């Protein structure tokens, strides 16, 4: 019975490790996309401000 409990615990730990790894990769992916979007917005704001201040 102890062996069965240890096996279940090991498999549960393995599943938890897999879930944690997937969550970490999703968080990194979301962070990358946020930084990418921020840089695109920043570039567009620079262009718009240059156009606005150049015309006036």
Rosetta constraint file for C-alpha pairs under 8 A:
AtomPair CA 1 CA 5 HARMONIC 6.34 0.50
AtomPair CA 2 CA 6 HARMONIC 6.14 0.50
AtomPair CA 3 CA 7 HARMONIC 6.08 0.50
AtomPair CA 4 CA 8 HARMONIC 6.18 0.50
AtomPair CA 5 CA 9 HARMONIC 6.09 0.50
AtomPair CA 6 CA 10 HARMONIC 6.03 0.50
AtomPair CA 7 CA 11 HARMONIC 6.14 0.50
AtomPair CA 8 CA 12 HARMONIC 5.98 0.50
AtomPair CA 9 CA 13 HARMONIC 6.06 0.50
AtomPair CA 10 CA 14 HARMONIC 6.13 0.50
AtomPair CA 11 CA 15 HARMONIC 6.16 0.50
AtomPair CA 12 CA 16 HARMONIC 6.08 0.50
AtomPair CA 13 CA 17 HARMONIC 6.05 0.50
AtomPair CA 14 CA 18 HARMONIC 6.25 0.50
AtomPair CA 15 CA 19 HARMONIC 6.20 0.50
AtomPair CA 16 CA 20 HARMONIC 6.05 0.50
AtomPair CA 17 CA 21 HARMONIC 6.08 0.50
AtomPair CA 18 CA 22 HARMONIC 6.25 0.50
AtomPair CA 19 CA 23 HARMONIC 6.14 0.50
AtomPair CA 20 CA 24 HARMONIC 6.07 0.50
AtomPair CA 21 CA 25 HARMONIC 6.24 0.50
AtomPair CA 22 CA 26 HARMONIC 6.17 0.50
AtomPair CA 23 CA 27 HARMONIC 6.13 0.50
AtomPair CA 24 CA 28 HARMONIC 6.18 0.50
AtomPair CA 25 CA 29 HARMONIC 6.06 0.50
AtomPair CA 26 CA 30 HARMONIC 6.11 0.50
AtomPair CA 27 CA 31 HARMONIC 6.08 0.50
AtomPair CA 28 CA 32 HARMONIC 6.10 0.50
AtomPair CA 29 CA 33 HARMONIC 6.25 0.50
AtomPair CA 30 CA 34 HARMONIC 6.15 0.50
AtomPair CA 31 CA 35 HARMONIC 6.25 0.50
AtomPair CA 32 CA 36 HARMONIC 6.13 0.50
AtomPair CA 33 CA 37 HARMONIC 6.05 0.50
AtomPair CA 34 CA 38 HARMONIC 6.03 0.50
AtomPair CA 35 CA 39 HARMONIC 6.16 0.50
AtomPair CA 36 CA 40 HARMONIC 6.30 0.50
AtomPair CA 37 CA 41 HARMONIC 6.18 0.50
AtomPair CA 38 CA 42 HARMONIC 6.06 0.50
AtomPair CA 39 CA 43 HARMONIC 6.15 0.50
AtomPair CA 40 CA 44 HARMONIC 6.25 0.50
AtomPair CA 41 CA 45 HARMONIC 6.09 0.50
AtomPair CA 42 CA 46 HARMONIC 6.24 0.50
AtomPair CA 43 CA 47 HARMONIC 6.32 0.50
AtomPair CA 44 CA 48 HARMONIC 6.09 0.50
AtomPair CA 45 CA 49 HARMONIC 5.96 0.50
AtomPair CA 46 CA 50 HARMONIC 6.09 0.50
AtomPair CA 47 CA 51 HARMONIC 6.20 0.50
AtomPair CA 48 CA 52 HARMONIC 6.00 0.50
AtomPair CA 49 CA 53 HARMONIC 5.96 0.50
AtomPair CA 50 CA 54 HARMONIC 5.77 0.50
AtomPair CA 51 CA 55 HARMONIC 6.18 0.50
AtomPair CA 52 CA 56 HARMONIC 6.54 0.50
